[in-house]
Amino acid sequence: MPPPAPDPDAEPALTDAARLVLERRYLRRDDASGAMETSSGMFRRVARAVSQAEAAYGDDPDAFAERAFALMRDLRFLPNSPTLMNAGLPQQQLAACFVLPVEDSLPGIFDSLKHAALIHQSGGGTGFAFSRLRPRNDRVQTTRGVASGPVSFMEVYDAATDAIKQGGARRGANMAILDVHHPDIERFVQAKDESGALRNFNLSVAVDDAFMQAALDDGEVALVNPRSGQEVGRRDARALLDLITAQAWGYGDPGLVFLDRVNRDNPTPQLGPIESTNPCGEQPLLPYESCTLGSIDVSKFAAADGAGVDWQGLGEAIDVAVRFLDDVIDVNRYPSPEIERMTLRTRKIGLGVMGFADLLFALGAPYDSEAGLRRGEGLAAFVQERANAASAALGAERGAFPAWDGSIFDPGGPRYRNATRTTVAPTGTIGIIAGCSGGIEPAFALAYDRRHYLDAADPGRLTRLRDVHPALRRQAEREGWWSDELAAHLASGGGLADGPSVPAGAARTFATAHEIGWEWHVRMQAAFQRHVDNAVSKTINFPREARREEVAAAFALAWREGCKGITVYRDGSRAEQVFARPAADES
């Protein structure tokens, strides 16, 4: 007798943390009755709203909505947060990632600030390259005064972001990038020296291959005034990289963006060079471009016997996800006409993965091993190939992205529907909803505190959520070594290896971020980057006792391995951090 068909209205199997996040941020209340929608109702609202795009191509919206709904209800695929929050509602701004230009004029600077305010209000994040702004104390001919420089305007943007708080649903998020050749580069690198400065910004220095080589060869870097194009000074390249390294070691900022590497993969060079990324660095974009992201929880495609991956099921999920993200582009309501025009020209999407560490746990492959790297690269290659095929099929059905002529695919290349197809995002919040590890990160800890801004009535108040890693708990319960005593041991900062009744070998499989050497972190990021159109959001974690020289070595390795950027974080270098690991002697 065949098993009963699944209940189409069944609620997904959510963790307590997922329920809390959904109730605080995502689920809508009826204005009249005050009733809150269910999580299943949210997924159905999103699926139906996005699938309306199907009708424009002669397809059945209801049929595709059911396929997309089933994938989301089973927590196998989730789109980025603005889509979950806004789809089917009057605002309907569904994209998470934006890059805005910052022109060297007061109107240009504040036009972009206005656009950023609208984006933040709708739940999106913004990236800016401040490299075009003239340096501090440069002349301003119209007023016969002097310029205040990029950092001063970053402070204005930061204050505006603080005031908006993304409508109370999400904190504002920005990326600020400055070219390493800008005369104000040292001031930019040290901009977070003061406690609380630029708290709504991540910082990255845009470096080219020539700078990195000069830093390794004890050469110099020219500083160039962007207003005049004239060289105004030189710096020792190694000393400048050492300054960047020291700040990253001390504060977690800045990171590096390898712009030459980014632009080698720019699919539409005829539209201009890429100057910036979204706030977490995984989405390089042209000025005024936006991109919609979504991620598949690959751990849910681990074969039941632990022997491998359900490649057929994963492939079918990729097909639906690519079509869904393309539909999002059509039903989205954009914050400005400029963003709409540019986004529709390139139709970029970013399909990524989450739950990768959980998948490795299920397969028994340590993250910091050659086997783990092979698993990662094989997975990335499969996702890329299947997403390419799905986008090419959509291109044949609906037409290639409008900027295809003159792109890197012209002439004779694939007529993709989307100029980019894949990315790897951090998936912090949607990973909580799916109950899986974030992006391609290793598990930060096996029991830990998550700190989030979840209170709509008080967006500045931190909420602490204590969690035990579900993959560990499932395996320990299945094998008979789970206990409340072990949970308490891990939550107090103890290691799995010295936990009660833990079998030999478990700690090796369940290695956490700070038990994994930085070289493995970088190599795993590079393994995925080799098969990702956009970029990979990945934190290179360092323990508190790490030395500055190790951070410098990580920067160099990331550049040599072909990463598009690198972000490092030394434990405890910020007063507030999303994941907090207690010391072993804390209760």
C-alpha positions in Angstrom: 0.0 0.0 0.0 1.6 3.4 -1.0 2.3 5.9 1.8 -0.4 8.6 2.2 0.1 11.8 0.3 1.6 14.7 2.3 -0.9 17.2 3.7 -0.5 20.3 1.5 -1.5 22.5 4.5 0.8 20.8 7.0 3.1 23.2 9.0 6.8 22.8 8.4 8.9 21.2 11.1 10.4 24.3 12.7 12.9 24.7 15.6 12.0 27.0 18.5 14.4 29.6 17.2 12.8 29.5 13.8 9.4 30.0 15.3 10.6 33.0 17.3 12.3 34.6 14.3 9.3 34.1 12.1 6.9 35.6 14.6 9.1 38.6 15.3 10.0 39.4 11.7 8.1 37.7 9.0 4.6 36.5 9.8 1.9 39.1 9.1 -1.1 40.0 11.3 -4.6 40.7 10.1 -5.3 44.4 10.8 -8.9 43.6 11.7 -8.6 40.5 13.8 -5.0 40.6 14.8 -4.6 36.9 13.8 -1.1 36.0 12.7 -0.5 34.0 9.5 1.0 30.6 9.9 4.4 29.8 8.5 2.8 27.6 5.9 0.5 30.5 5.1 3.6 32.8 4.7 5.1 30.3 2.2 1.8 30.1 0.3 1.5 33.9 0.2 5.1 34.1 -1.2 4.6 31.3 -3.8 1.4 32.7 -5.1 2.7 36.3 -5.4 5.9 35.4 -7.2 4.3 32.8 -9.5 2.0 35.5 -11.0 5.0 36.2 -13.4 4.3 32.8 -15.1 1.1 34.2 -16.7 3.1 36.7 -18.8 4.9 33.7 -20.5 1.7 31.6 -21.1 2.4 29.3 -18.2 0.0 28.3 -15.3 0.8 30.4 -12.2 -1.1 28.1 -9.9 0.8 25.0 -11.0 4.2 26.6 -10.5 3.1 28.1 -7.2 2.4 24.6 -5.8 5.9 23.5 -6.8 7.5 26.5 -5.2 5.3 26.3 -2.1 6.2 22.6 -1.5 9.9 23.4 -1.7 9.6 26.2 0.8 7.3 24.4 3.1 9.7 21.5 3.3 12.5 24.1 4.1 14.5 22.8 1.1 14.7 26.2 -0.6 14.2 29.7 0.8 14.4 33.1 -0.9 16.1 36.1 0.7 14.3 37.8 3.6 12.7 40.7 1.7 10.9 38.2 -0.5 9.5 36.3 2.5 8.6 39.6 4.2 7.1 41.5 1.3 5.8 39.2 -1.4 2.0 39.5 -1.8 1.9 42.7 0.2 1.5 46.3 -1.1 5.2 47.1 -0.9 6.4 44.0 -2.7 10.1 45.0 -2.8 11.7 41.6 -3.0 15.4 42.1 -3.6 18.0 41.9 -0.9 21.1 43.3 -2.6 21.7 46.7 -4.2 24.7 48.7 -5.3 24.3 52.5 -5.7 26.8 54.9 -7.2 28.3 57.8 -5.2 29.1 60.6 -7.6 31.5 63.4 -6.7 28.9 66.0 -6.2 26.6 67.0 -3.5 23.4 66.2 -5.5 24.9 62.8 -6.5 25.8 62.0 -2.9 22.4 62.8 -1.5 20.5 61.2 -4.4 22.1 57.9 -3.5 21.4 58.5 0.2 17.7 58.9 -0.7 17.7 55.7 -2.7 19.4 53.9 0.1 16.8 55.1 2.6 14.0 53.6 0.5 15.9 50.3 0.1 16.6 50.0 3.8 13.0 50.8 4.6 12.0 47.8 2.5 14.5 45.4 4.0 17.3 45.5 1.4 21.0 46.2 1.9 23.2 48.6 0.0 26.8 48.7 -1.2 28.7 51.8 -2.2 32.1 52.6 -3.7 33.2 55.9 -2.3 36.3 55.9 -4.5 35.0 58.7 -6.9 34.8 61.3 -4.1 37.6 63.8 -4.0 39.9 63.4 -0.9 39.8 65.4 2.3 41.0 69.0 2.0 40.9 68.9 -1.8 39.5 72.1 -3.3 35.8 72.5 -4.2 35.7 75.1 -7.0 32.0 75.9 -6.7 32.2 77.1 -3.1 36.0 77.9 -3.0 36.1 75.6 0.1 37.7 72.3 0.8 36.2 68.8 0.6 35.5 66.8 3.7 36.4 63.4 2.0 34.7 60.0 1.7 34.7 59.1 5.4 32.7 62.1 6.4 30.0 61.2 4.0 30.1 57.6 5.1 29.2 59.0 8.6 26.2 60.8 7.1 25.0 57.6 5.5 25.6 55.7 8.7 23.5 58.2 10.7 20.7 58.0 8.1 20.7 54.2 8.3 20.5 54.3 12.1 17.4 56.5 11.8 15.6 54.2 9.3 16.4 50.8 10.9 14.8 49.1 7.8 11.3 49.8 9.0 12.0 48.0 12.3 12.1 44.6 10.6 15.8 44.4 9.9 18.8 46.6 10.8 20.2 48.7 8.0 23.2 47.1 6.3 25.8 48.8 4.1 29.1 48.0 2.4 31.6 50.8 2.0 34.4 50.2 -0.5 37.4 52.5 -1.2 40.1 52.0 -3.8 43.5 51.3 -2.3 44.9 54.1 -4.6 42.6 56.8 -3.0 44.5 59.5 -1.1 42.3 59.0 2.0 42.9 55.2 2.1 44.6 55.3 5.5 41.8 57.3 7.1 39.3 54.9 5.6 41.1 51.8 6.9 41.2 53.3 10.4 37.6 54.6 10.3 36.4 52.1 13.0 39.0 52.9 15.5 36.4 54.7 17.6 34.0 52.5 19.5 30.6 52.5 17.8 31.8 54.3 14.6 30.1 53.3 11.4 28.2 50.5 13.1 25.9 50.1 10.1 28.8 49.5 7.6 31.1 46.8 6.6 34.3 48.1 5.2 36.4 46.7 2.4 39.4 48.0 0.5 39.3 47.5 -3.2 42.8 46.2 -4.2 44.1 45.2 -7.6 46.6 42.5 -8.6 49.4 45.1 -8.9 48.9 46.3 -5.3 49.0 42.7 -3.9 52.1 41.9 -5.9 53.8 45.1 -4.8 53.0 44.3 -1.2 54.6 40.9 -1.5 57.6 42.4 -3.4 58.2 45.4 -1.1 57.1 47.8 -3.8 55.1 51.1 -3.7 51.5 52.0 -4.5 50.5 55.3 -6.1 47.8 57.5 -4.6 45.7 59.2 -7.2 43.2 62.0 -6.8 40.0 60.8 -8.4 38.9 64.3 -9.3 42.0 65.1 -11.4 43.4 61.7 -12.1 46.8 62.9 -11.0 49.2 61.1 -8.7 49.5 62.9 -5.4 51.8 60.6 -3.4 53.1 57.1 -2.9 53.0 54.6 -0.1 54.9 51.5 0.8 52.6 48.8 -0.3 53.6 46.3 2.4 53.2 48.9 5.1 49.7 49.7 3.8 48.7 46.1 3.7 50.1 45.7 7.3 47.9 48.6 8.4 44.8 46.9 6.8 45.9 43.6 8.5 46.2 45.3 11.9 42.8 46.8 11.7 41.2 43.6 10.5 42.9 41.8 13.4 41.7 44.4 15.9 38.2 45.2 14.6 37.1 42.7 12.0 37.2 45.5 9.4 38.2 46.2 6.7 38.1 43.2 4.4 39.6 43.0 0.9 37.8 43.0 -2.4 40.0 41.7 -5.3 38.6 43.9 -8.0 40.6 42.6 -10.9 39.4 39.1 -10.1 35.8 40.4 -9.8 35.9 42.1 -13.1 37.4 39.1 -14.9 34.0 37.5 -14.2 31.9 40.6 -15.0 29.4 39.2 -17.5 28.5 42.6 -19.0 31.7 44.6 -19.3 30.1 46.8 -22.0 27.9 48.3 -19.2 31.0 49.3 -17.2 33.3 48.0 -14.5 32.0 46.6 -11.1 33.1 48.8 -8.2 31.2 47.5 -5.2 29.3 44.6 -3.6 26.3 44.1 -1.4 26.9 44.3 2.4 28.2 40.8 2.9 30.3 40.8 -0.2 28.8 37.9 -2.1 27.1 40.0 -4.8 29.3 42.2 -6.9 27.0 44.5 -8.8 27.1 47.4 -11.3 25.8 50.8 -10.1 22.0 50.7 -9.7 21.8 46.9 -10.1 19.9 44.7 -7.6 19.9 41.0 -7.2 17.5 38.5 -5.7 19.0 35.6 -3.8 17.8 32.3 -2.6 19.5 29.3 -1.0 18.9 25.5 -1.0 19.5 23.6 2.2 21.7 20.9 0.8 21.7 18.9 4.1 18.2 17.9 3.3 19.4 16.1 0.2 21.8 13.8 2.1 21.0 10.2 1.2 19.1 8.4 3.9 21.9 5.9 4.3 24.6 8.6 4.7 26.4 7.3 1.7 26.0 10.4 -0.6 23.8 13.0 -2.0 20.4 12.7 -3.7 21.6 14.4 -6.8 18.3 13.9 -8.7 16.3 15.6 -6.0 18.8 18.4 -5.6 18.8 19.0 -9.4 15.0 19.2 -9.4 15.1 21.7 -6.6 17.6 23.9 -8.5 15.3 23.9 -11.5 12.4 25.3 -9.5 14.6 27.7 -7.6 16.1 29.3 -10.7 12.7 29.7 -12.3 11.3 31.2 -9.0 14.2 33.7 -8.7 13.7 34.8 -12.3 10.0 35.3 -11.6 10.9 37.5 -8.7 12.6 39.9 -11.1 9.3 40.4 -13.0 6.9 40.8 -10.0 9.3 43.0 -7.9 8.4 46.6 -7.2 11.7 48.5 -7.4 12.7 51.4 -5.2 13.6 53.6 -8.2 13.3 53.7 -12.0 17.1 53.6 -12.3 17.3 50.3 -10.3 14.5 48.8 -12.3 16.0 49.6 -15.6 19.5 48.3 -14.7 18.1 45.1 -13.0 15.9 44.2 -16.0 18.9 44.6 -18.4 20.9 41.9 -16.7 18.4 39.9 -14.7 21.0 38.7 -12.2 20.0 36.0 -9.7 22.0 34.4 -7.0 21.2 30.8 -6.1 23.3 29.5 -3.4 23.5 26.8 -0.7 23.1 26.6 3.0 23.4 23.6 5.4 26.8 22.6 3.9 28.4 21.9 7.3 25.4 19.8 8.2 25.8 17.9 4.9 29.4 17.1 5.7 28.3 16.0 9.2 25.8 13.6 7.6 28.5 12.3 5.2 31.1 11.9 7.9 33.5 14.2 6.0 35.5 16.6 8.2 35.4 20.2 7.0 39.1 20.6 7.4 40.1 17.6 5.2 40.8 16.9 1.5 37.6 14.9 1.5 35.7 17.9 2.7 37.2 20.1 0.0 36.3 17.5 -2.7 32.7 17.4 -1.4 32.5 21.2 -1.4 33.9 21.6 -4.9 31.8 18.8 -6.3 28.7 20.3 -4.8 29.5 23.8 -6.1 30.1 22.4 -9.6 26.8 20.5 -9.7 24.8 23.5 -8.5 26.5 25.7 -11.1 26.0 23.3 -14.0 22.4 22.7 -13.2 21.6 26.4 -12.6 23.3 27.2 -15.9 21.1 24.6 -17.7 18.0 25.9 -16.0 18.7 29.5 -17.0 19.6 28.5 -20.5 16.3 26.7 -20.8 14.5 29.8 -19.5 16.4 31.8 -22.0 15.2 29.6 -24.8 11.6 29.9 -23.5 11.5 33.6 -22.4 14.5 35.2 -24.1 18.0 36.0 -23.0 18.7 38.8 -20.6 18.5 42.1 -22.6 22.2 43.0 -22.2 23.3 39.7 -23.7 24.5 41.5 -26.9 28.1 42.6 -26.1 28.3 40.4 -23.0 30.9 37.8 -22.4 28.6 35.2 -23.9 28.3 37.1 -27.2 28.8 35.8 -29.9 27.9 32.1 -29.8 27.7 31.5 -26.1 24.8 30.3 -24.0 21.8 32.6 -24.2 21.2 32.6 -20.4 18.1 34.2 -19.0 20.2 35.6 -16.2 23.6 37.3 -16.5 24.6 35.5 -13.3 23.1 32.4 -11.8 24.9 31.5 -8.6 26.3 33.0 -5.4 26.9 31.9 -1.8 25.2 34.1 0.8 25.7 33.9 4.5 22.0 32.9 5.0 22.0 33.9 8.7 18.3 34.3 9.3 16.9 32.0 6.6 19.3 29.4 7.9 17.7 29.7 11.3 14.3 29.3 9.6 15.5 26.2 7.7 17.1 24.8 10.9 20.5 24.4 9.2 24.1 25.8 9.2 24.6 29.1 7.4 25.9 29.2 3.9 29.1 27.2 3.6 30.3 28.1 7.1 31.4 25.4 9.4 29.4 25.2 12.6 30.5 28.1 14.8 29.9 26.0 17.9 27.9 23.0 18.8 26.0 24.9 21.5 26.0 28.7 21.5 24.2 32.0 21.9 22.7 33.7 18.9 22.2 37.5 19.4 19.7 39.1 17.1 17.7 42.3 16.9 14.3 40.8 16.8 12.1 43.1 18.9 9.9 45.2 16.6 8.9 47.5 19.4 12.6 48.0 20.4 14.8 47.4 17.3 18.0 48.3 19.2 17.4 45.6 21.9 19.4 42.4 21.5 17.6 39.0 21.9 19.7 36.0 23.0 18.8 32.6 21.6 20.6 29.6 22.9 20.9 26.7 20.4 22.3 23.2 20.2 23.4 22.2 16.7 20.5 20.0 15.4 22.8 17.7 13.3 24.9 16.9 16.3 21.8 16.2 18.4 20.2 14.0 15.8 23.3 11.9 15.4 23.9 11.7 19.1 20.3 10.6 19.8 20.4 8.1 17.0 23.6 6.6 18.3 22.6 6.8 21.9 25.1 9.2 23.4 23.0 12.4 23.7 22.4 13.7 27.2 21.4 16.9 29.0 24.8 16.7 30.6 26.5 16.9 27.2 24.3 19.8 26.2 25.3 21.7 29.4 29.0 20.9 28.8 28.9 22.3 25.3 26.9 25.3 26.2 29.4 26.3 28.8 32.3 26.2 26.3 33.5 22.7 26.6 34.7 20.7 23.6 33.0 17.7 22.1 36.1 15.6 22.5 36.0 15.8 26.3 32.2 15.6 26.5 30.6 12.7 28.5 30.1 9.5 26.7 31.2 10.9 23.3 32.6 8.2 21.0 36.0 8.5 19.5 36.0 10.2 16.1 32.9 12.2 16.7 34.9 15.4 17.5 36.8 15.1 14.3 33.7 15.0 12.2 32.0 17.7 14.2 34.9 20.2 14.1 33.8 23.8 14.7 34.9 27.1 13.2 37.6 27.8 15.8 38.9 24.2 15.7 39.5 24.6 11.9 42.8 26.2 10.8 42.4 29.4 8.8 44.0 27.8 5.7 41.1 25.3 5.5 38.6 28.2 5.7 40.3 30.0 2.8 40.7 26.8 0.7 37.0 26.0 1.2 36.0 29.5 0.1 38.2 29.1 -3.0 36.8 25.7 -3.8 33.3 27.1 -4.0 34.4 30.3 -5.8 35.8 28.2 -8.7 32.2 27.3 -9.5 30.2 30.4 -8.5 29.3 33.3 -10.9 29.2 36.0 -8.3 31.1 35.6 -5.1 31.2 33.7 -1.8 30.3 35.2 1.6 32.6 33.4 4.0 34.2 34.5 7.3 37.7 33.3 7.9 37.5 32.7 11.6 40.5 33.1 13.9 40.7 32.3 17.6 41.3 35.2 20.0 45.0 34.3 20.3 45.7 34.5 16.6 48.6 36.6 15.4 48.5 39.5 12.9 50.9 37.5 10.7 48.3 34.8 10.3 45.7 37.3 9.1 48.3 38.7 6.5 48.9 35.2 5.3 45.2 34.6 4.9 44.9 37.7 2.8 47.7 36.5 0.5 46.4 33.0 0.2 42.9 34.2 -0.7 44.3 36.3 -3.5 46.5 33.5 -4.8 43.6 31.0 -4.7 41.3 33.2 -6.8 38.8 34.4 -4.2 37.0 37.6 -5.0 37.3 39.0 -1.5 38.1 38.0 2.0 36.6 38.9 5.4 38.4 37.8 8.6 37.1 37.8 12.2 39.2 37.2 15.3 37.0 36.0 18.1 36.2 38.7 20.6 37.5 41.6 18.5 34.1 43.3 18.6 32.1 44.1 21.7 28.9 42.7 20.0 29.0 39.6 17.8 26.1 37.6 16.4 27.6 34.3 17.7 29.0 34.3 21.2 30.9 31.4 22.5 31.2 31.2 26.3 34.5 30.5 28.0 34.8 27.0 29.4 34.8 28.4 33.0 31.6 30.4 32.5 28.2 29.1 33.7 
